[in-house]
Amino acid sequence: MRLTVLGGGGFRMPLVYRALLEDSGDDAGRCTELVLYDTDRHRLDAIGAVLAEQAKDRPAGLPAAPSVRATTDLDDALRGTDFVFSAIRVGGLEGRACDERIPLGEGVLGQETVGAGGVLYGLRTLPVAKRIAERIAAVAPDAWVINFTNPAGMVTEAMRRVLGERVIGICDSPVGLCRRAARALGADPDRAVYDYVGLNHLGWLRRVLVDGRDRMPELLTDAGAMESFEEGKLFGAEWLRTLGALPNEYLHYYYFNREAVASIRQAATTRGEFLREQQARFYETARTADGGALAAWERTRLERETTYLAASREASGGWERDSCDLDGGGYDRIALAIMRAIARDERTTLILNVGNRTAVPGLDADAVVEVPCLVDAGGARPMATGAVAPDQLGLMLSLKAVERSTIEAAEAVGAVGAVGASDTGVGGAARSAALRALALHPLVDSVNVAGRILDAAGYRR
């Protein structure tokens, strides 16, 4: 079975390959050929060196490692593939750094996927994601597409307009939250059932069922258990009891926006700036070193995981991540679980980004939501969530309007070049949709601010 990874020179590619190496299933449902596509040959060479060391260190007795081939030709990468993992970053980390720094200059949140930064990232990414979807439709129409690319919700919804239900979006935040909540209850995370509802980076864990009994009320009333894991430390036991649910970690930017923005503005660098410098060092080392690429990658990965959400942790009192949350796996294992379920027709339940159908009352059928899904050879089907709390549904509706305005603007603009390019010349319907997306976002506090952010990012009248 052939798997193509778009963005195959990306830093987290070795996590995917590690998961592939650990898959001991038969060839009918196991990846035997891996094709890496990237626009940057140097990045492909560096990651290729890491993957070669991973395969060399593989324990004996397991099936042969997947063969690996790298290419900078998109159609070549797609032709004949069974699955596509899309993990592109349009504009690279330089683009992310701009997405984060520009809003901060206006005193509002600058973050990769949340707030104004997420809208800017979407405006730059969506035209490319649409073109990729069109090439998949032309070259590999039977392939399943698993989208990692952020902002995952809006990118998945845009690609689904071309490819339909063969596009499934994933994120590792919900599964991390669910597993931490189960461990705090002393339960086996693999035996619990989770009631989760939301959009990407905007969701809530409402129930944790262990042996058919909801133990969320027990968790919410145990302050010690609540503050033993990341979300409890991030939000505080009192606020979580008030909510009656456990929010996705990205909701810290909504519930504690003032503190989060202050912490980010006080930091010497934004997250994007930090990763830009860190990864530049890694890629140069891995590309030029004679051996040791895997060790260099592992050191860089651990530093990346240790500093994850550092500003939010600082804003909530300052605390270190637990060692069990530093493994770095998550989204890669979810992707492989989807691939196995479809290829082997092995039914499983996963929290995914899919078309709503009728799962979440109050949202239309085509809206991409993040909910538990049944996955088998027919793809992923959302499970009904039941009524959603008014505060949760209100935020979801607001953010869905932002996502769709961003998609509308990107469709009108097409490829507009890198963020920061001057005189892009975005006018008429495109400018209006982009302005609407920014100004309607709950974390952007003024229409004038939204307009200045667009201008500074190069999306001028």
Disulfide bonds with the S-S distance in Angstrom:
none
